């Protein structure tokens, strides 16, 4: 098990547990990590967009990193370090690696528009972080509003040997995966790991196109682990049946604005965290939304016992 260009499997995007008063819930960090490990994940990614990283100060980010790395043991932990300034990015990156993180994840800032701007940004970012730090290139144009073409991604990967993984979240993005794997096949790009986000909504076909697994925070990471294993051994029918049974919950969880609230609510119901609280500003689930989630979980339980009793 490790974090490199050959990584396969499921790296769960971890939430950040909070108490109802907005303080970091230290006890739930341990129970959450235990939950992810019991689900069989191959790695844990913290302080991402769904981890409410933008609501944490530097000291909180480091303490969370310290606690997760210690609890995760030998399971690799990737730390999101995206920041408006390179000084803060470098500080968090170097400190996270000193604490035992396996690598970091870097997303482009939303003001980048041209190919040259994007390529130049990552050149400066890696100069700041250091070429010895393994990192994940996060491609999430729906949220970040930065569109990276396959050729730009190829250039970044070729320019920076320390980039060992792409977190692919283009939507629609199946053709991008195929294009990148074709670049590898014709020798114009070295091989890297591709793990996919988008809440897992397209994971079935993403893996068929050449992705190596998932990097997303769906509240049933154990399902994602099972799905990736089924597809890796070519059992398409079983994988598709499992995937289809979860699609209603996946769709509901992927709603813009309330998706994190849904995810935390289900994780709370599954015992991973004590509270479904978010740090403000936040969009909590209404009572009606909670009832809708409950209905979907009861339906899911008819096909997957992991949802029973939720």
Secondary structure, DSSP 8 states (H G I E B T S, - for coil): ---STT--EEEEE----B-TTSSB-HHHHHHHHHHHHHHT-SEEEESSGGGTGGGS-HHHHHHHHHHHHHHHTTSEEEEE---SSHHHHHHHHHHHHHTT-SEEEEE--TT--SHHHHHHHHHHHHHHH-TTS-EEEEE-HHHH-----HHHHHHHHHH-TTEEEEEE--SS-HHHHHHHHHHHHTTSS---EEEE-GGGTTHHHHHHTT--EE----S-HHHHHHHHHHHHTT-HHHHHHHHHHHHHHHHHHT-TTTHHHHHHHHHHHTTS-S-----SS-----HHHHHHHHHHHHHHHTT-GGGTT-
